[in-house]
Amino acid sequence: MLRLLYAALIVLGLIWGGSFLFVKELLHDFGPWTISFIRSSFGLVTITAIMLALRQPFGWRSLPWPLMAVTALVNTALPWTLIGFSETRLTSSMASILNATTPLWTVVIGVLIFRTAASRMQWLGMGIAFAGLLVLLDINPHSIVSVDIAGFAGMLGATLCYGFGSQLSARFREATMYQVAFGTLLIAMLVSGTMAFSTEAVDLGRLASPSALGSAVGLGVFGSGVAYILFYFMVQKGGPTFASMVTYLVPGTAIIWGVCLLDEPAHWTLFVGMACILCGVFVSSRKRRQGS
Protein backbone atom coordinates (compact mmCIF):
# COMPACT_ATOMS: atom_id res chain seq x y z
CA MET A 1 0.00 0.00 0.00
CA LEU A 2 2.87 2.39 0.80
CA ARG A 3 4.33 2.00 -2.70
CA LEU A 4 0.90 2.61 -4.19
CA LEU A 5 0.48 5.78 -2.13
CA TYR A 6 3.83 7.18 -3.24
CA ALA A 7 3.09 6.25 -6.84
CA ALA A 8 -0.21 8.15 -6.60
CA LEU A 9 1.63 11.12 -5.05
CA ILE A 10 4.17 11.28 -7.88
CA VAL A 11 1.53 10.88 -10.60
CA LEU A 12 -0.64 13.59 -9.02
CA GLY A 13 2.33 15.95 -8.79
CA LEU A 14 3.08 15.40 -12.49
CA ILE A 15 -0.57 15.89 -13.48
CA TRP A 16 -1.13 19.08 -11.50
CA GLY A 17 2.26 20.43 -12.50
CA GLY A 18 1.36 19.75 -16.12
CA SER A 19 -1.94 21.62 -15.74
CA PHE A 20 -0.08 24.93 -16.00
CA LEU A 21 1.56 23.70 -19.21
CA PHE A 22 -1.83 22.71 -20.66
CA VAL A 23 -3.33 26.11 -19.81
CA LYS A 24 -0.42 27.86 -21.51
CA GLU A 25 -0.90 25.73 -24.63
CA LEU A 26 -4.67 26.32 -24.77
CA LEU A 27 -4.16 30.09 -24.54
CA HIS A 28 -2.98 30.01 -28.16
CA ASP A 29 -6.56 29.23 -29.24
CA PHE A 30 -8.89 30.18 -26.38
CA GLY A 31 -9.52 32.90 -23.81
CA PRO A 32 -9.37 32.36 -20.03
CA TRP A 33 -13.15 31.90 -19.58
CA THR A 34 -13.27 29.43 -22.46
CA ILE A 35 -10.42 27.41 -20.98
CA SER A 36 -12.30 27.28 -17.67
CA PHE A 37 -15.38 26.09 -19.59
CA ILE A 38 -13.42 23.40 -21.44
CA ARG A 39 -11.71 22.24 -18.26
CA SER A 40 -14.90 21.97 -16.23
CA SER A 41 -16.74 20.28 -19.13
CA PHE A 42 -14.10 17.59 -19.60
CA GLY A 43 -13.83 17.16 -15.84
CA LEU A 44 -17.61 16.82 -15.50
CA VAL A 45 -17.76 14.11 -18.16
CA THR A 46 -14.94 12.24 -16.39
CA ILE A 47 -16.52 12.43 -12.92
CA THR A 48 -19.91 11.43 -14.34
CA ALA A 49 -18.38 8.38 -16.04
CA ILE A 50 -16.59 7.39 -12.83
CA MET A 51 -19.77 7.76 -10.76
CA LEU A 52 -21.76 5.66 -13.21
CA ALA A 53 -19.05 2.99 -13.31
CA LEU A 54 -18.87 2.84 -9.50
CA ARG A 55 -22.65 3.19 -9.15
CA GLN A 56 -22.32 6.25 -6.96
CA PRO A 57 -25.59 8.13 -6.24
CA PHE A 58 -25.86 11.64 -7.66
CA GLY A 59 -28.25 12.83 -4.93
CA TRP A 60 -29.82 15.62 -6.97
CA ARG A 61 -32.45 16.54 -4.38
CA SER A 62 -30.28 16.23 -1.28
CA LEU A 63 -27.33 18.34 -2.46
CA PRO A 64 -26.93 21.81 -0.87
CA TRP A 65 -27.13 23.64 -4.19
CA PRO A 66 -26.82 27.26 -2.87
CA LEU A 67 -23.59 26.45 -1.00
CA MET A 68 -22.40 24.36 -3.94
CA ALA A 69 -23.03 27.24 -6.35
CA VAL A 70 -20.92 29.66 -4.29
CA THR A 71 -18.19 27.03 -3.91
CA ALA A 72 -18.19 26.31 -7.65
CA LEU A 73 -17.79 29.99 -8.45
CA VAL A 74 -15.10 30.74 -5.85
CA ASN A 75 -13.20 27.46 -5.87
CA THR A 76 -13.44 26.47 -9.54
CA ALA A 77 -14.75 28.83 -12.25
CA LEU A 78 -13.17 32.09 -11.04
CA PRO A 79 -9.70 30.82 -10.01
CA TRP A 80 -9.36 28.72 -13.17
CA THR A 81 -10.14 31.82 -15.23
CA LEU A 82 -7.69 33.94 -13.22
CA ILE A 83 -4.97 31.32 -13.77
CA GLY A 84 -5.61 31.51 -17.50
CA PHE A 85 -5.44 35.32 -17.38
CA SER A 86 -2.23 35.30 -15.33
CA GLU A 87 -0.54 32.87 -17.74
CA THR A 88 -1.08 35.35 -20.57
CA ARG A 89 1.42 37.50 -18.67
CA LEU A 90 3.50 35.06 -16.60
CA THR A 91 5.38 31.85 -17.33
CA SER A 92 3.69 28.61 -16.31
CA SER A 93 6.55 28.04 -13.84
CA MET A 94 5.92 31.34 -12.06
CA ALA A 95 2.17 30.68 -11.96
CA SER A 96 2.68 27.24 -10.37
CA ILE A 97 4.93 28.64 -7.65
CA LEU A 98 2.42 31.36 -6.77
CA ASN A 99 -0.27 28.67 -6.70
CA ALA A 100 1.66 26.98 -3.88
CA THR A 101 0.67 29.84 -1.54
CA THR A 102 -2.90 28.50 -1.41
CA PRO A 103 -2.54 26.77 2.01
CA LEU A 104 -1.31 30.05 3.51
CA TRP A 105 -4.23 32.09 2.18
CA THR A 106 -6.54 29.39 3.53
CA VAL A 107 -5.24 30.26 7.01
CA VAL A 108 -5.69 34.00 6.45
CA ILE A 109 -9.24 33.60 5.11
CA GLY A 110 -10.07 31.32 8.02
CA VAL A 111 -8.91 33.92 10.55
CA LEU A 112 -10.42 36.99 8.89
CA ILE A 113 -13.78 35.59 7.77
CA PHE A 114 -14.48 32.29 9.51
CA ARG A 115 -12.95 33.29 12.88
CA THR A 116 -10.65 30.29 13.15
CA ALA A 117 -7.56 30.48 15.33
CA ALA A 118 -4.04 30.66 13.88
CA SER A 119 -0.86 29.65 15.68
CA ARG A 120 2.42 31.54 15.81
CA MET A 121 3.96 28.94 13.50
CA GLN A 122 1.32 29.68 10.89
CA TRP A 123 2.02 33.41 11.03
CA LEU A 124 5.76 32.70 10.85
CA GLY A 125 5.13 30.59 7.77
CA MET A 126 3.18 33.47 6.24
CA GLY A 127 6.14 35.78 6.85
CA ILE A 128 8.60 33.41 5.19
CA ALA A 129 6.30 32.94 2.21
CA PHE A 130 5.86 36.72 1.89
CA ALA A 131 9.63 37.04 1.62
CA GLY A 132 9.43 34.50 -1.20
CA LEU A 133 6.86 36.63 -3.01
CA LEU A 134 9.20 39.63 -2.77
CA VAL A 135 12.00 37.54 -4.28
CA LEU A 136 9.73 36.49 -7.16
CA LEU A 137 8.89 40.15 -7.82
CA ASP A 138 12.65 40.69 -8.37
CA ILE A 139 12.59 44.26 -7.03
CA ASN A 140 15.29 46.46 -8.59
CA PRO A 141 16.07 50.22 -8.97
CA HIS A 142 15.55 50.21 -12.75
CA SER A 143 12.14 48.69 -13.49
CA ILE A 144 10.99 48.49 -9.83
CA VAL A 145 9.77 44.93 -10.41
CA SER A 146 10.70 42.47 -13.17
CA VAL A 147 7.39 40.65 -13.51
CA ASP A 148 4.01 41.69 -14.83
CA ILE A 149 2.06 43.06 -11.86
CA ALA A 150 -1.36 42.32 -13.36
CA GLY A 151 -0.42 38.69 -13.97
CA PHE A 152 1.16 38.40 -10.52
CA ALA A 153 -1.97 39.87 -8.87
CA GLY A 154 -4.23 37.64 -10.97
CA MET A 155 -2.46 34.52 -9.79
CA LEU A 156 -2.60 35.63 -6.15
CA GLY A 157 -6.29 36.35 -6.69
CA ALA A 158 -6.72 32.75 -7.82
CA THR A 159 -5.00 31.43 -4.69
CA LEU A 160 -7.17 33.68 -2.51
CA CYS A 161 -10.21 32.16 -4.19
CA TYR A 162 -8.84 28.69 -3.48
CA GLY A 163 -8.27 29.65 0.15
CA PHE A 164 -11.85 30.84 0.52
CA GLY A 165 -13.14 27.83 -1.38
CA SER A 166 -11.25 25.44 0.89
CA GLN A 167 -13.06 26.87 3.88
CA LEU A 168 -16.40 26.48 2.09
CA SER A 169 -15.61 22.91 1.00
CA ALA A 170 -15.19 21.91 4.63
CA ARG A 171 -18.90 22.73 5.12
CA PHE A 172 -19.99 19.80 2.91
CA ARG A 173 -20.73 17.15 5.51
CA GLU A 174 -23.54 15.12 3.94
CA ALA A 175 -22.42 14.95 0.31
CA THR A 176 -19.81 12.45 -0.88
CA MET A 177 -16.60 13.58 -2.58
CA TYR A 178 -18.05 12.38 -5.90
CA GLN A 179 -21.21 14.43 -5.42
CA VAL A 180 -19.24 17.55 -4.48
CA ALA A 181 -17.02 17.15 -7.55
CA PHE A 182 -20.01 16.55 -9.82
CA GLY A 183 -22.04 19.49 -8.48
CA THR A 184 -19.22 22.03 -8.49
CA LEU A 185 -18.02 21.05 -11.97
CA LEU A 186 -21.57 21.22 -13.33
CA ILE A 187 -22.14 24.74 -11.99
CA ALA A 188 -18.63 25.85 -12.96
CA MET A 189 -19.27 24.65 -16.51
CA LEU A 190 -22.54 26.63 -16.69
CA VAL A 191 -21.02 29.82 -15.23
CA SER A 192 -17.78 29.77 -17.22
CA GLY A 193 -19.64 28.77 -20.39
CA THR A 194 -22.05 31.70 -20.01
CA MET A 195 -19.15 34.11 -19.48
CA ALA A 196 -17.10 32.63 -22.32
CA PHE A 197 -19.83 32.84 -24.94
CA SER A 198 -20.77 36.34 -23.73
CA THR A 199 -17.32 37.94 -23.59
CA GLU A 200 -14.94 35.90 -25.77
CA ALA A 201 -14.78 34.72 -29.37
CA VAL A 202 -15.33 31.00 -28.78
CA ASP A 203 -14.39 28.58 -31.56
CA LEU A 204 -14.62 25.07 -30.15
CA GLY A 205 -13.74 23.73 -33.59
CA ARG A 206 -10.12 24.45 -32.70
CA LEU A 207 -10.26 21.48 -30.34
CA ALA A 208 -9.99 19.33 -33.46
CA SER A 209 -6.25 20.02 -33.57
CA PRO A 210 -4.19 17.33 -31.80
CA SER A 211 -2.32 19.82 -29.58
CA ALA A 212 -5.47 21.60 -28.37
CA LEU A 213 -7.40 18.36 -27.83
CA GLY A 214 -4.45 16.80 -25.99
CA SER A 215 -4.16 19.83 -23.70
CA ALA A 216 -7.92 19.81 -23.06
CA VAL A 217 -7.85 16.12 -22.17
CA GLY A 218 -4.80 16.61 -19.95
CA LEU A 219 -6.36 19.59 -18.19
CA GLY A 220 -9.93 18.35 -17.89
CA VAL A 221 -9.87 14.56 -17.82
CA PHE A 222 -6.66 14.12 -15.86
CA GLY A 223 -6.18 17.47 -14.10
CA SER A 224 -9.80 17.86 -12.98
CA GLY A 225 -11.13 14.29 -13.04
CA VAL A 226 -8.53 11.60 -12.39
CA ALA A 227 -6.46 13.90 -10.15
CA TYR A 228 -9.46 14.49 -7.87
CA ILE A 229 -9.83 10.75 -7.32
CA LEU A 230 -6.08 10.29 -6.73
CA PHE A 231 -6.06 13.08 -4.16
CA TYR A 232 -8.93 11.67 -2.14
CA PHE A 233 -7.46 8.18 -2.42
CA MET A 234 -4.36 9.53 -0.66
CA VAL A 235 -6.50 11.34 1.92
CA GLN A 236 -8.40 8.15 2.75
CA LYS A 237 -5.47 5.72 2.69
CA GLY A 238 -2.57 7.92 3.74
CA GLY A 239 -4.23 10.78 5.62
CA PRO A 240 -4.58 14.53 4.91
CA THR A 241 -0.97 15.25 5.89
CA PHE A 242 0.38 12.75 3.37
CA ALA A 243 -1.94 14.04 0.65
CA SER A 244 -0.85 17.63 1.29
CA MET A 245 2.71 16.67 0.30
CA VAL A 246 1.65 17.15 -3.34
CA THR A 247 1.93 20.90 -2.64
CA TYR A 248 5.71 20.52 -2.63
CA LEU A 249 5.86 18.53 -5.88
CA VAL A 250 3.66 20.65 -8.16
CA PRO A 251 5.96 23.72 -8.54
CA GLY A 252 8.98 21.51 -9.26
CA THR A 253 7.20 19.42 -11.87
CA ALA A 254 5.67 22.55 -13.44
CA ILE A 255 9.14 24.10 -13.78
CA ILE A 256 10.41 20.91 -15.43
CA TRP A 257 7.47 20.90 -17.87
CA GLY A 258 7.90 24.62 -18.59
CA VAL A 259 11.67 24.53 -19.15
CA CYS A 260 11.71 21.30 -21.18
CA LEU A 261 8.57 21.75 -23.31
CA LEU A 262 7.99 25.52 -23.45
CA ASP A 263 11.60 26.73 -23.30
CA GLU A 264 10.74 28.98 -20.36
CA PRO A 265 13.67 30.69 -18.60
CA ALA A 266 14.61 29.48 -15.13
CA HIS A 267 16.07 32.51 -13.29
CA TRP A 268 17.63 32.14 -9.84
CA THR A 269 14.81 34.20 -8.30
CA LEU A 270 12.38 31.49 -9.39
CA PHE A 271 14.13 28.84 -7.31
CA VAL A 272 14.84 31.05 -4.29
CA GLY A 273 11.26 32.33 -4.25
CA MET A 274 9.92 28.79 -4.58
CA ALA A 275 12.14 27.62 -1.71
CA CYS A 276 10.88 30.42 0.57
CA ILE A 277 7.23 29.83 -0.28
CA LEU A 278 7.43 26.05 0.19
CA CYS A 279 9.36 26.57 3.43
CA GLY A 280 6.61 28.90 4.60
CA VAL A 281 3.95 26.33 3.71
CA PHE A 282 5.91 23.65 5.60
CA VAL A 283 6.33 25.80 8.71
CA SER A 284 2.68 26.89 8.76
CA SER A 285 1.46 23.31 8.38
CA ARG A 286 3.44 21.97 11.35
CA LYS A 287 1.26 20.96 14.24
CA ARG A 288 1.83 22.68 17.53
CA ARG A 289 3.35 20.45 20.20
CA GLN A 290 1.24 19.55 23.18
CA GLY A 291 1.83 21.92 26.10
CA SER A 292 3.47 24.61 23.94
C-alpha positions in Angstrom: 0.0 0.0 0.0 2.9 2.4 0.8 4.3 2.0 -2.7 0.9 2.6 -4.2 0.5 5.8 -2.1 3.8 7.2 -3.2 3.1 6.2 -6.8 -0.2 8.2 -6.6 1.6 11.1 -5.0 4.2 11.3 -7.9 1.5 10.9 -10.6 -0.6 13.6 -9.0 2.3 15.9 -8.8 3.1 15.4 -12.5 -0.6 15.9 -13.5 -1.1 19.1 -11.5 2.3 20.4 -12.5 1.4 19.7 -16.1 -1.9 21.6 -15.7 -0.1 24.9 -16.0 1.6 23.7 -19.2 -1.8 22.7 -20.7 -3.3 26.1 -19.8 -0.4 27.9 -21.5 -0.9 25.7 -24.6 -4.7 26.3 -24.8 -4.2 30.1 -24.5 -3.0 30.0 -28.2 -6.6 29.2 -29.2 -8.9 30.2 -26.4 -9.5 32.9 -23.8 -9.4 32.4 -20.0 -13.1 31.9 -19.6 -13.3 29.4 -22.5 -10.4 27.4 -21.0 -12.3 27.3 -17.7 -15.4 26.1 -19.6 -13.4 23.4 -21.4 -11.7 22.2 -18.3 -14.9 22.0 -16.2 -16.7 20.3 -19.1 -14.1 17.6 -19.6 -13.8 17.2 -15.8 -17.6 16.8 -15.5 -17.8 14.1 -18.2 -14.9 12.2 -16.4 -16.5 12.4 -12.9 -19.9 11.4 -14.3 -18.4 8.4 -16.0 -16.6 7.4 -12.8 -19.8 7.8 -10.8 -21.8 5.7 -13.2 -19.0 3.0 -13.3 -18.9 2.8 -9.5 -22.7 3.2 -9.2 -22.3 6.3 -7.0 -25.6 8.1 -6.2 -25.9 11.6 -7.7 -28.3 12.8 -4.9 -29.8 15.6 -7.0 -32.4 16.5 -4.4 -30.3 16.2 -1.3 -27.3 18.3 -2.5 -26.9 21.8 -0.9 -27.1 23.6 -4.2 -26.8 27.3 -2.9 -23.6 26.4 -1.0 -22.4 24.4 -3.9 -23.0 27.2 -6.3 -20.9 29.7 -4.3 -18.2 27.0 -3.9 -18.2 26.3 -7.6 -17.8 30.0 -8.4 -15.1 30.7 -5.9 -13.2 27.5 -5.9 -13.4 26.5 -9.5 -14.7 28.8 -12.2 -13.2 32.1 -11.0 -9.7 30.8 -10.0 -9.4 28.7 -13.2 -10.1 31.8 -15.2 -7.7 33.9 -13.2 -5.0 31.3 -13.8 -5.6 31.5 -17.5 -5.4 35.3 -17.4 -2.2 35.3 -15.3 -0.5 32.9 -17.7 -1.1 35.3 -20.6 1.4 37.5 -18.7 3.5 35.1 -16.6 5.4 31.9 -17.3 3.7 28.6 -16.3 6.5 28.0 -13.8 5.9 31.3 -12.1 2.2 30.7 -12.0 2.7 27.2 -10.4 4.9 28.6 -7.6 2.4 31.4 -6.8 -0.3 28.7 -6.7 1.7 27.0 -3.9 0.7 29.8 -1.5 -2.9 28.5 -1.4 -2.5 26.8 2.0 -1.3 30.0 3.5 -4.2 32.1 2.2 -6.5 29.4 3.5 -5.2 30.3 7.0 -5.7 34.0 6.4 -9.2 33.6 5.1 -10.1 31.3 8.0 -8.9 33.9 10.5 -10.4 37.0 8.9 -13.8 35.6 7.8 -14.5 32.3 9.5 -12.9 33.3 12.9 -10.7 30.3 13.1 -7.6 30.5 15.3 -4.0 30.7 13.9 -0.9 29.6 15.7 2.4 31.5 15.8 4.0 28.9 13.5 1.3 29.7 10.9 2.0 33.4 11.0 5.8 32.7 10.9 5.1 30.6 7.8 3.2 33.5 6.2 6.1 35.8 6.8 8.6 33.4 5.2 6.3 32.9 2.2 5.9 36.7 1.9 9.6 37.0 1.6 9.4 34.5 -1.2 6.9 36.6 -3.0 9.2 39.6 -2.8 12.0 37.5 -4.3 9.7 36.5 -7.2 8.9 40.2 -7.8 12.7 40.7 -8.4 12.6 44.3 -7.0 15.3 46.5 -8.6 16.1 50.2 -9.0 15.6 50.2 -12.7 12.1 48.7 -13.5 11.0 48.5 -9.8 9.8 44.9 -10.4 10.7 42.5 -13.2 7.4 40.6 -13.5 4.0 41.7 -14.8 2.1 43.1 -11.9 -1.4 42.3 -13.4 -0.4 38.7 -14.0 1.2 38.4 -10.5 -2.0 39.9 -8.9 -4.2 37.6 -11.0 -2.5 34.5 -9.8 -2.6 35.6 -6.2 -6.3 36.3 -6.7 -6.7 32.7 -7.8 -5.0 31.4 -4.7 -7.2 33.7 -2.5 -10.2 32.2 -4.2 -8.8 28.7 -3.5 -8.3 29.7 0.1 -11.9 30.8 0.5 -13.1 27.8 -1.4 -11.2 25.4 0.9 -13.1 26.9 3.9 -16.4 26.5 2.1 -15.6 22.9 1.0 -15.2 21.9 4.6 -18.9 22.7 5.1 -20.0 19.8 2.9 -20.7 17.1 5.5 -23.5 15.1 3.9 -22.4 15.0 0.3 -19.8 12.5 -0.9 -16.6 13.6 -2.6 -18.0 12.4 -5.9 -21.2 14.4 -5.4 -19.2 17.5 -4.5 -17.0 17.2 -7.5 -20.0 16.6 -9.8 -22.0 19.5 -8.5 -19.2 22.0 -8.5 -18.0 21.1 -12.0 -21.6 21.2 -13.3 -22.1 24.7 -12.0 -18.6 25.8 -13.0 -19.3 24.7 -16.5 -22.5 26.6 -16.7 -21.0 29.8 -15.2 -17.8 29.8 -17.2 -19.6 28.8 -20.4 -22.0 31.7 -20.0 -19.2 34.1 -19.5 -17.1 32.6 -22.3 -19.8 32.8 -24.9 -20.8 36.3 -23.7 -17.3 37.9 -23.6 -14.9 35.9 -25.8 -14.8 34.7 -29.4 -15.3 31.0 -28.8 -14.4 28.6 -31.6 -14.6 25.1 -30.1 -13.7 23.7 -33.6 -10.1 24.4 -32.7 -10.3 21.5 -30.3 -10.0 19.3 -33.5 -6.3 20.0 -33.6 -4.2 17.3 -31.8 -2.3 19.8 -29.6 -5.5 21.6 -28.4 -7.4 18.4 -27.8 -4.5 16.8 -26.0 -4.2 19.8 -23.7 -7.9 19.8 -23.1 -7.8 16.1 -22.2 -4.8 16.6 -20.0 -6.4 19.6 -18.2 -9.9 18.3 -17.9 -9.9 14.6 -17.8 -6.7 14.1 -15.9 -6.2 17.5 -14.1 -9.8 17.9 -13.0 -11.1 14.3 -13.0 -8.5 11.6 -12.4 -6.5 13.9 -10.2 -9.5 14.5 -7.9 -9.8 10.7 -7.3 -6.1 10.3 -6.7 -6.1 13.1 -4.2 -8.9 11.7 -2.1 -7.5 8.2 -2.4 -4.4 9.5 -0.7 -6.5 11.3 1.9 -8.4 8.1 2.7 -5.5 5.7 2.7 -2.6 7.9 3.7 -4.2 10.8 5.6 -4.6 14.5 4.9 -1.0 15.2 5.9 0.4 12.7 3.4 -1.9 14.0 0.7 -0.8 17.6 1.3 2.7 16.7 0.3 1.7 17.2 -3.3 1.9 20.9 -2.6 5.7 20.5 -2.6 5.9 18.5 -5.9 3.7 20.6 -8.2 6.0 23.7 -8.5 9.0 21.5 -9.3 7.2 19.4 -11.9 5.7 22.5 -13.4 9.1 24.1 -13.8 10.4 20.9 -15.4 7.5 20.9 -17.9 7.9 24.6 -18.6 11.7 24.5 -19.1 11.7 21.3 -21.2 8.6 21.7 -23.3 8.0 25.5 -23.5 11.6 26.7 -23.3 10.7 29.0 -20.4 13.7 30.7 -18.6 14.6 29.5 -15.1 16.1 32.5 -13.3 17.6 32.1 -9.8 14.8 34.2 -8.3 12.4 31.5 -9.4 14.1 28.8 -7.3 14.8 31.1 -4.3 11.3 32.3 -4.2 9.9 28.8 -4.6 12.1 27.6 -1.7 10.9 30.4 0.6 7.2 29.8 -0.3 7.4 26.1 0.2 9.4 26.6 3.4 6.6 28.9 4.6 4.0 26.3 3.7 5.9 23.7 5.6 6.3 25.8 8.7 2.7 26.9 8.8 1.5 23.3 8.4 3.4 22.0 11.4 1.3 21.0 14.2 1.8 22.7 17.5 3.3 20.4 20.2 1.2 19.6 23.2 1.8 21.9 26.1 3.5 24.6 23.9 
